[in-house]
Amino acid sequence: MSTLTVEINAAIQHVEVTEDSLVVDLTDGRTVSVPIAWYPRLMHGTPEERRHCRLIGGGEGIHWPDLDEDISVGNILLGRPSGEGQQSFKRWLERRTERIKKRNPSGQDSA
């Protein structure tokens, strides 16, 4: 089995999450867009939660504290979707649903 080693010489400088894409501007001048469907936690986030992110590691990654999601520039550039397992995501989604119900018992807050 061979291993691919790639040197990443760009950092993220700006992030935008649309209804269907994660778009990042890199320090080397590129803009890269990947499907939001690759990252189920982002897909289930509200627009406000998607906007609430910060760069980490000097632009090596992005962190969304409200969604407990981290995505690296390397994985974006290599076209790697989330590696989170189905069981882990299911547990996260169940906890999220419970938090939303507690926050808004009437059920009018959509996630």
ChimeraX commands (.cxc) that place a marker at each C-alpha (Angstrom):
marker #1 position 0.00,0.00,0.00 radius 0.5
marker #1 position 1.40,3.41,-0.91 radius 0.5
marker #1 position 1.00,6.61,1.07 radius 0.5
marker #1 position 0.46,10.02,-0.48 radius 0.5
marker #1 position 2.36,12.86,1.16 radius 0.5
marker #1 position 1.31,16.37,0.20 radius 0.5
marker #1 position 2.78,19.64,1.39 radius 0.5
marker #1 position 0.15,22.33,1.90 radius 0.5
marker #1 position 1.59,25.79,1.28 radius 0.5
marker #1 position -1.60,27.78,1.66 radius 0.5
marker #1 position -3.69,28.88,4.60 radius 0.5
marker #1 position -7.33,29.83,4.85 radius 0.5
marker #1 position -7.96,33.54,5.12 radius 0.5
marker #1 position -11.73,33.76,4.64 radius 0.5
marker #1 position -14.64,31.34,5.07 radius 0.5
marker #1 position -18.19,31.41,3.74 radius 0.5
marker #1 position -20.82,28.71,4.13 radius 0.5
marker #1 position -23.75,28.89,1.72 radius 0.5
marker #1 position -26.82,26.67,1.56 radius 0.5
marker #1 position -24.89,24.10,-0.46 radius 0.5
marker #1 position -21.16,24.92,-0.32 radius 0.5
marker #1 position -18.20,25.61,1.94 radius 0.5
marker #1 position -16.12,28.28,0.22 radius 0.5
marker #1 position -12.64,29.22,1.41 radius 0.5
marker #1 position -10.26,31.90,0.14 radius 0.5
marker #1 position -6.62,30.88,0.51 radius 0.5
marker #1 position -3.52,32.97,1.06 radius 0.5
marker #1 position -2.12,31.81,-2.30 radius 0.5
marker #1 position -5.00,33.46,-4.18 radius 0.5
marker #1 position -7.18,30.41,-4.78 radius 0.5
marker #1 position -10.82,30.14,-3.85 radius 0.5
marker #1 position -11.94,26.57,-3.21 radius 0.5
marker #1 position -15.53,25.39,-2.93 radius 0.5
marker #1 position -16.67,21.97,-1.70 radius 0.5
marker #1 position -20.18,20.59,-1.14 radius 0.5
marker #1 position -21.61,21.23,2.30 radius 0.5
marker #1 position -23.06,17.70,2.11 radius 0.5
marker #1 position -19.51,16.48,2.80 radius 0.5
marker #1 position -19.85,17.88,6.32 radius 0.5
marker #1 position -23.15,16.74,7.90 radius 0.5
marker #1 position -22.75,18.92,10.99 radius 0.5
marker #1 position -22.49,22.02,8.81 radius 0.5
marker #1 position -25.43,20.82,6.75 radius 0.5
marker #1 position -27.57,20.54,9.89 radius 0.5
marker #1 position -26.41,23.88,11.28 radius 0.5
marker #1 position -28.43,27.05,11.16 radius 0.5
marker #1 position -27.12,29.95,9.08 radius 0.5
marker #1 position -26.08,31.66,12.32 radius 0.5
marker #1 position -24.16,28.58,13.52 radius 0.5
marker #1 position -22.45,28.28,10.14 radius 0.5
marker #1 position -21.33,31.92,10.29 radius 0.5
marker #1 position -19.96,31.51,13.80 radius 0.5
marker #1 position -16.53,30.06,13.02 radius 0.5
marker #1 position -12.90,30.93,13.57 radius 0.5
marker #1 position -9.63,30.09,11.90 radius 0.5
marker #1 position -7.31,27.83,13.88 radius 0.5
marker #1 position -3.64,26.99,13.58 radius 0.5
marker #1 position -2.80,30.14,11.63 radius 0.5
marker #1 position -5.35,29.29,8.93 radius 0.5
marker #1 position -4.63,25.55,8.83 radius 0.5
marker #1 position -8.23,24.87,9.74 radius 0.5
marker #1 position -11.66,26.17,10.65 radius 0.5
marker #1 position -13.54,25.58,13.91 radius 0.5
marker #1 position -17.31,25.93,14.41 radius 0.5
marker #1 position -17.82,25.93,18.20 radius 0.5
marker #1 position -21.63,25.69,18.04 radius 0.5
marker #1 position -21.42,22.60,15.82 radius 0.5
marker #1 position -18.27,21.05,17.33 radius 0.5
marker #1 position -16.81,20.81,13.81 radius 0.5
marker #1 position -13.22,21.25,12.64 radius 0.5
marker #1 position -12.12,21.12,9.00 radius 0.5
marker #1 position -8.52,21.42,7.80 radius 0.5
marker #1 position -7.28,23.18,4.69 radius 0.5
marker #1 position -5.51,19.95,3.77 radius 0.5
marker #1 position -8.70,17.93,3.75 radius 0.5
marker #1 position -10.48,20.58,1.70 radius 0.5
marker #1 position -7.67,20.68,-0.87 radius 0.5
marker #1 position -7.46,16.89,-1.04 radius 0.5
marker #1 position -11.22,16.58,-1.51 radius 0.5
marker #1 position -11.75,14.60,1.69 radius 0.5
marker #1 position -15.24,14.75,3.17 radius 0.5
marker #1 position -15.90,14.36,6.88 radius 0.5
marker #1 position -14.42,11.22,8.35 radius 0.5
marker #1 position -16.95,11.12,11.17 radius 0.5
marker #1 position -18.61,7.75,11.60 radius 0.5
marker #1 position -22.36,7.28,11.38 radius 0.5
marker #1 position -22.68,6.35,15.06 radius 0.5
marker #1 position -20.80,9.45,16.20 radius 0.5
marker #1 position -22.88,11.70,13.96 radius 0.5
marker #1 position -26.11,10.04,15.13 radius 0.5
marker #1 position -25.17,10.68,18.80 radius 0.5
marker #1 position -24.31,14.32,18.01 radius 0.5
marker #1 position -27.61,14.80,16.16 radius 0.5
marker #1 position -29.60,13.27,19.03 radius 0.5
marker #1 position -27.90,15.56,21.60 radius 0.5
marker #1 position -28.47,18.54,19.32 radius 0.5
marker #1 position -32.16,17.70,18.96 radius 0.5
marker #1 position -32.53,17.42,22.74 radius 0.5
marker #1 position -30.81,20.80,23.29 radius 0.5
marker #1 position -33.12,22.45,20.76 radius 0.5
marker #1 position -36.20,20.91,22.42 radius 0.5
marker #1 position -35.09,22.16,25.85 radius 0.5
marker #1 position -34.38,25.62,24.48 radius 0.5
marker #1 position -37.67,25.84,22.62 radius 0.5
marker #1 position -40.32,23.35,23.81 radius 0.5
marker #1 position -42.84,24.64,21.26 radius 0.5
marker #1 position -40.68,23.11,18.50 radius 0.5
marker #1 position -40.58,26.24,16.37 radius 0.5
marker #1 position -36.76,26.41,16.22 radius 0.5
marker #1 position -35.60,24.47,13.15 radius 0.5
marker #1 position -32.20,22.83,13.00 radius 0.5
marker link #1:1,2 radius 0.2
marker link #1:2,3 radius 0.2
marker link #1:3,4 radius 0.2
marker link #1:4,5 radius 0.2
marker link #1:5,6 radius 0.2
marker link #1:6,7 radius 0.2
marker link #1:7,8 radius 0.2
marker link #1:8,9 radius 0.2
marker link #1:9,10 radius 0.2
marker link #1:10,11 radius 0.2
marker link #1:11,12 radius 0.2
marker link #1:12,13 radius 0.2
marker link #1:13,14 radius 0.2
marker link #1:14,15 radius 0.2
marker link #1:15,16 radius 0.2
marker link #1:16,17 radius 0.2
marker link #1:17,18 radius 0.2
marker link #1:18,19 radius 0.2
marker link #1:19,20 radius 0.2
marker link #1:20,21 radius 0.2
marker link #1:21,22 radius 0.2
marker link #1:22,23 radius 0.2
marker link #1:23,24 radius 0.2
marker link #1:24,25 radius 0.2
marker link #1:25,26 radius 0.2
marker link #1:26,27 radius 0.2
marker link #1:27,28 radius 0.2
marker link #1:28,29 radius 0.2
marker link #1:29,30 radius 0.2
marker link #1:30,31 radius 0.2
marker link #1:31,32 radius 0.2
marker link #1:32,33 radius 0.2
marker link #1:33,34 radius 0.2
marker link #1:34,35 radius 0.2
marker link #1:35,36 radius 0.2
marker link #1:36,37 radius 0.2
marker link #1:37,38 radius 0.2
marker link #1:38,39 radius 0.2
marker link #1:39,40 radius 0.2
marker link #1:40,41 radius 0.2
marker link #1:41,42 radius 0.2
marker link #1:42,43 radius 0.2
marker link #1:43,44 radius 0.2
marker link #1:44,45 radius 0.2
marker link #1:45,46 radius 0.2
marker link #1:46,47 radius 0.2
marker link #1:47,48 radius 0.2
marker link #1:48,49 radius 0.2
marker link #1:49,50 radius 0.2
marker link #1:50,51 radius 0.2
marker link #1:51,52 radius 0.2
marker link #1:52,53 radius 0.2
marker link #1:53,54 radius 0.2
marker link #1:54,55 radius 0.2
marker link #1:55,56 radius 0.2
marker link #1:56,57 radius 0.2
marker link #1:57,58 radius 0.2
marker link #1:58,59 radius 0.2
marker link #1:59,60 radius 0.2
marker link #1:60,61 radius 0.2
marker link #1:61,62 radius 0.2
marker link #1:62,63 radius 0.2
marker link #1:63,64 radius 0.2
marker link #1:64,65 radius 0.2
marker link #1:65,66 radius 0.2
marker link #1:66,67 radius 0.2
marker link #1:67,68 radius 0.2
marker link #1:68,69 radius 0.2
marker link #1:69,70 radius 0.2
marker link #1:70,71 radius 0.2
marker link #1:71,72 radius 0.2
marker link #1:72,73 radius 0.2
marker link #1:73,74 radius 0.2
marker link #1:74,75 radius 0.2
marker link #1:75,76 radius 0.2
marker link #1:76,77 radius 0.2
marker link #1:77,78 radius 0.2
marker link #1:78,79 radius 0.2
marker link #1:79,80 radius 0.2
marker link #1:80,81 radius 0.2
marker link #1:81,82 radius 0.2
marker link #1:82,83 radius 0.2
marker link #1:83,84 radius 0.2
marker link #1:84,85 radius 0.2
marker link #1:85,86 radius 0.2
marker link #1:86,87 radius 0.2
marker link #1:87,88 radius 0.2
marker link #1:88,89 radius 0.2
marker link #1:89,90 radius 0.2
marker link #1:90,91 radius 0.2
marker link #1:91,92 radius 0.2
marker link #1:92,93 radius 0.2
marker link #1:93,94 radius 0.2
marker link #1:94,95 radius 0.2
marker link #1:95,96 radius 0.2
marker link #1:96,97 radius 0.2
marker link #1:97,98 radius 0.2
marker link #1:98,99 radius 0.2
marker link #1:99,100 radius 0.2
marker link #1:100,101 radius 0.2
marker link #1:101,102 radius 0.2
marker link #1:102,103 radius 0.2
marker link #1:103,104 radius 0.2
marker link #1:104,105 radius 0.2
marker link #1:105,106 radius 0.2
marker link #1:106,107 radius 0.2
marker link #1:107,108 radius 0.2
marker link #1:108,109 radius 0.2
marker link #1:109,110 radius 0.2
marker link #1:110,111 radius 0.2
view
